[in-house]
Amino acid sequence: MQIQVNPSLFTTSQLPNKMTGPPPAGAIPPGLEKPMQTLSSEEQVSSKKMLESLTEDQQTQLKAALDELKPLSEDLSMEEMGSAFFDVLKSITQTESDNLVDVYA
C-alpha cells in the first residue's frame, strides 16, 4: 500500500505552489480567497467582474504576476496580499482597455 501526500500541505507560503497554467477563468486564484475577503465589498465585486472578463492572454499575465509576487507573500499580511492582488488585476485589465480603440468615436 502506497500513501500519497499532497506536498502543498507543507509549504510555508500562503499562496499556492507554482501553478502549471493560468488561474481558472472567472475564479479567484487558489490561495487568494482569504486575502480577497479583506478587500472592501466594492473591491471584491470589482475583482470578480475583472476576473470574469479576463482574456486568455490576461489570465497568463495574471499568473506570471502572481508567480513573481509569491516569494514576497510570506512577509505580507492578508490585507497586503489582497491589496496587491487587486492592484495587479486592475493593472492588467486597465492596460487592455487602454489599448482598445473606440471605432465609433
ChimeraX commands (.cxc) that place a marker at each C-alpha (Angstrom):
marker #1 position 0.00,0.00,0.00 radius 0.5
marker #1 position 1.35,3.38,-1.02 radius 0.5
marker #1 position 0.30,6.65,0.58 radius 0.5
marker #1 position 0.38,9.82,-1.46 radius 0.5
marker #1 position 0.94,13.09,0.36 radius 0.5
marker #1 position -0.09,16.43,-1.06 radius 0.5
marker #1 position 3.15,18.49,-0.90 radius 0.5
marker #1 position 1.22,21.76,-0.89 radius 0.5
marker #1 position 0.14,20.97,2.66 radius 0.5
marker #1 position 3.72,21.51,3.76 radius 0.5
marker #1 position 4.58,24.81,2.07 radius 0.5
marker #1 position 5.26,27.89,4.14 radius 0.5
marker #1 position 3.86,30.32,1.59 radius 0.5
marker #1 position 0.28,31.50,1.80 radius 0.5
marker #1 position 0.00,31.44,-1.98 radius 0.5
marker #1 position -0.31,28.13,-3.81 radius 0.5
marker #1 position 2.64,26.28,-5.28 radius 0.5
marker #1 position 3.60,27.37,-8.77 radius 0.5
marker #1 position 0.56,26.61,-10.88 radius 0.5
marker #1 position 1.04,24.84,-14.19 radius 0.5
marker #1 position -1.37,27.10,-16.03 radius 0.5
marker #1 position -3.27,30.34,-15.63 radius 0.5
marker #1 position -5.84,30.70,-12.86 radius 0.5
marker #1 position -9.25,29.23,-13.69 radius 0.5
marker #1 position -11.31,31.59,-15.83 radius 0.5
marker #1 position -13.54,33.79,-13.69 radius 0.5
marker #1 position -12.38,32.21,-10.45 radius 0.5
marker #1 position -10.32,33.62,-7.62 radius 0.5
marker #1 position -6.85,32.11,-7.97 radius 0.5
marker #1 position -6.20,29.34,-5.43 radius 0.5
marker #1 position -4.78,30.63,-2.17 radius 0.5
marker #1 position -6.15,34.14,-2.57 radius 0.5
marker #1 position -9.64,33.51,-1.19 radius 0.5
marker #1 position -8.81,34.83,2.31 radius 0.5
marker #1 position -6.84,37.87,1.10 radius 0.5
marker #1 position -9.77,38.72,-1.21 radius 0.5
marker #1 position -12.08,38.76,1.81 radius 0.5
marker #1 position -10.02,41.61,3.29 radius 0.5
marker #1 position -10.97,43.89,0.38 radius 0.5
marker #1 position -13.97,46.20,0.60 radius 0.5
marker #1 position -17.20,44.74,-0.75 radius 0.5
marker #1 position -16.94,47.10,-3.73 radius 0.5
marker #1 position -13.39,45.90,-4.48 radius 0.5
marker #1 position -14.49,42.26,-4.15 radius 0.5
marker #1 position -17.31,42.76,-6.66 radius 0.5
marker #1 position -14.99,44.66,-8.98 radius 0.5
marker #1 position -12.35,41.92,-8.70 radius 0.5
marker #1 position -14.86,39.20,-9.56 radius 0.5
marker #1 position -16.07,41.16,-12.59 radius 0.5
marker #1 position -12.50,41.74,-13.74 radius 0.5
marker #1 position -11.66,38.05,-13.29 radius 0.5
marker #1 position -14.72,37.05,-15.32 radius 0.5
marker #1 position -13.73,39.36,-18.17 radius 0.5
marker #1 position -10.08,38.31,-18.46 radius 0.5
marker #1 position -8.92,37.15,-21.85 radius 0.5
marker #1 position -6.66,34.12,-22.11 radius 0.5
marker #1 position -3.66,36.43,-22.53 radius 0.5
marker #1 position -4.65,38.41,-19.44 radius 0.5
marker #1 position -5.03,35.18,-17.45 radius 0.5
marker #1 position -1.47,34.29,-18.44 radius 0.5
marker #1 position -0.30,37.76,-17.40 radius 0.5
marker #1 position -2.06,37.36,-14.06 radius 0.5
marker #1 position -0.40,34.00,-13.47 radius 0.5
marker #1 position 3.04,35.47,-14.25 radius 0.5
marker #1 position 2.42,38.40,-11.91 radius 0.5
marker #1 position 1.28,36.10,-9.10 radius 0.5
marker #1 position 4.32,33.87,-9.63 radius 0.5
marker #1 position 6.54,36.96,-9.25 radius 0.5
marker #1 position 4.75,38.00,-6.05 radius 0.5
marker #1 position 4.83,34.55,-4.48 radius 0.5
marker #1 position 8.29,34.89,-2.83 radius 0.5
marker #1 position 7.16,38.15,-1.23 radius 0.5
marker #1 position 3.91,36.70,0.10 radius 0.5
marker #1 position 5.49,35.22,3.22 radius 0.5
marker #1 position 6.20,38.72,4.51 radius 0.5
marker #1 position 2.79,40.17,3.65 radius 0.5
marker #1 position -0.36,40.29,5.74 radius 0.5
marker #1 position -3.64,39.07,4.29 radius 0.5
marker #1 position -4.70,42.69,3.76 radius 0.5
marker #1 position -1.48,43.48,1.89 radius 0.5
marker #1 position -1.86,40.36,-0.25 radius 0.5
marker #1 position -5.45,41.27,-1.09 radius 0.5
marker #1 position -4.46,44.81,-1.97 radius 0.5
marker #1 position -1.52,43.64,-4.10 radius 0.5
marker #1 position -3.76,41.17,-5.96 radius 0.5
marker #1 position -6.38,43.85,-6.59 radius 0.5
marker #1 position -3.72,46.27,-7.87 radius 0.5
marker #1 position -2.23,43.66,-10.23 radius 0.5
marker #1 position -5.66,42.70,-11.52 radius 0.5
marker #1 position -6.61,46.34,-12.04 radius 0.5
marker #1 position -3.34,46.99,-13.85 radius 0.5
marker #1 position -3.78,44.02,-16.19 radius 0.5
marker #1 position -7.37,44.88,-17.10 radius 0.5
marker #1 position -6.65,48.63,-17.39 radius 0.5
marker #1 position -3.74,48.03,-19.77 radius 0.5
marker #1 position -6.00,46.02,-22.06 radius 0.5
marker #1 position -8.76,48.64,-22.05 radius 0.5
marker #1 position -6.20,51.41,-22.73 radius 0.5
marker #1 position -5.20,49.54,-25.90 radius 0.5
marker #1 position -8.76,49.37,-27.24 radius 0.5
marker #1 position -9.81,51.81,-29.94 radius 0.5
marker #1 position -13.33,53.19,-29.99 radius 0.5
marker #1 position -14.33,52.81,-33.63 radius 0.5
marker #1 position -17.50,54.84,-33.04 radius 0.5
marker #1 position -15.69,57.94,-31.71 radius 0.5
marker link #1:1,2 radius 0.2
marker link #1:2,3 radius 0.2
marker link #1:3,4 radius 0.2
marker link #1:4,5 radius 0.2
marker link #1:5,6 radius 0.2
marker link #1:6,7 radius 0.2
marker link #1:7,8 radius 0.2
marker link #1:8,9 radius 0.2
marker link #1:9,10 radius 0.2
marker link #1:10,11 radius 0.2
marker link #1:11,12 radius 0.2
marker link #1:12,13 radius 0.2
marker link #1:13,14 radius 0.2
marker link #1:14,15 radius 0.2
marker link #1:15,16 radius 0.2
marker link #1:16,17 radius 0.2
marker link #1:17,18 radius 0.2
marker link #1:18,19 radius 0.2
marker link #1:19,20 radius 0.2
marker link #1:20,21 radius 0.2
marker link #1:21,22 radius 0.2
marker link #1:22,23 radius 0.2
marker link #1:23,24 radius 0.2
marker link #1:24,25 radius 0.2
marker link #1:25,26 radius 0.2
marker link #1:26,27 radius 0.2
marker link #1:27,28 radius 0.2
marker link #1:28,29 radius 0.2
marker link #1:29,30 radius 0.2
marker link #1:30,31 radius 0.2
marker link #1:31,32 radius 0.2
marker link #1:32,33 radius 0.2
marker link #1:33,34 radius 0.2
marker link #1:34,35 radius 0.2
marker link #1:35,36 radius 0.2
marker link #1:36,37 radius 0.2
marker link #1:37,38 radius 0.2
marker link #1:38,39 radius 0.2
marker link #1:39,40 radius 0.2
marker link #1:40,41 radius 0.2
marker link #1:41,42 radius 0.2
marker link #1:42,43 radius 0.2
marker link #1:43,44 radius 0.2
marker link #1:44,45 radius 0.2
marker link #1:45,46 radius 0.2
marker link #1:46,47 radius 0.2
marker link #1:47,48 radius 0.2
marker link #1:48,49 radius 0.2
marker link #1:49,50 radius 0.2
marker link #1:50,51 radius 0.2
marker link #1:51,52 radius 0.2
marker link #1:52,53 radius 0.2
marker link #1:53,54 radius 0.2
marker link #1:54,55 radius 0.2
marker link #1:55,56 radius 0.2
marker link #1:56,57 radius 0.2
marker link #1:57,58 radius 0.2
marker link #1:58,59 radius 0.2
marker link #1:59,60 radius 0.2
marker link #1:60,61 radius 0.2
marker link #1:61,62 radius 0.2
marker link #1:62,63 radius 0.2
marker link #1:63,64 radius 0.2
marker link #1:64,65 radius 0.2
marker link #1:65,66 radius 0.2
marker link #1:66,67 radius 0.2
marker link #1:67,68 radius 0.2
marker link #1:68,69 radius 0.2
marker link #1:69,70 radius 0.2
marker link #1:70,71 radius 0.2
marker link #1:71,72 radius 0.2
marker link #1:72,73 radius 0.2
marker link #1:73,74 radius 0.2
marker link #1:74,75 radius 0.2
marker link #1:75,76 radius 0.2
marker link #1:76,77 radius 0.2
marker link #1:77,78 radius 0.2
marker link #1:78,79 radius 0.2
marker link #1:79,80 radius 0.2
marker link #1:80,81 radius 0.2
marker link #1:81,82 radius 0.2
marker link #1:82,83 radius 0.2
marker link #1:83,84 radius 0.2
marker link #1:84,85 radius 0.2
marker link #1:85,86 radius 0.2
marker link #1:86,87 radius 0.2
marker link #1:87,88 radius 0.2
marker link #1:88,89 radius 0.2
marker link #1:89,90 radius 0.2
marker link #1:90,91 radius 0.2
marker link #1:91,92 radius 0.2
marker link #1:92,93 radius 0.2
marker link #1:93,94 radius 0.2
marker link #1:94,95 radius 0.2
marker link #1:95,96 radius 0.2
marker link #1:96,97 radius 0.2
marker link #1:97,98 radius 0.2
marker link #1:98,99 radius 0.2
marker link #1:99,100 radius 0.2
marker link #1:100,101 radius 0.2
marker link #1:101,102 radius 0.2
marker link #1:102,103 radius 0.2
marker link #1:103,104 radius 0.2
marker link #1:104,105 radius 0.2
view
